[in-house]
Amino acid sequence: MFTTSTGRGIQPRDVNRRWDKVCADAGVHRTRVHDLRQTSATLLFRAGVDLNEIRVLLRHTRIATTADIYIDVLEDVRRGTAASMDGILGRLAPPTRPDATERDDGEGDGGTSAGL
């Protein structure tokens, strides 16, 4: 809820009108005031803020509401998640052994010694 300097509530349509003027004066694309909540939640999540803390800030009762509605998983967050999983799986994978047909000198002749 937005209030005046005297503490009286501002009507939602007046908030939207004022916000539209702020956007116009700044020369930016018009957004809804409500979009600021989603942007804030997304940026906080991207910065590593705990999802439960974001839930409290947004005054949601359930963390699922915060996660499902307000958090847009950004592409760099997705890439970071994929890189983390790659690192985990890389540590779990058994070490690779050279193919039985390869020799230490890099000449893979299948184990035959032509010319000996």
ABEGO torsion letter per residue (X at the ends): XBBBAAGBBBBAAAAAAAAAAAAAAAGBBBBBAAAAAAAAAAAAAAAGBBAAAAAAAAGBABAAAAAAAABBBBAAAAAAAAAAAAAAAAAABBBBBBBAABBAAGBBAGGBBBGX
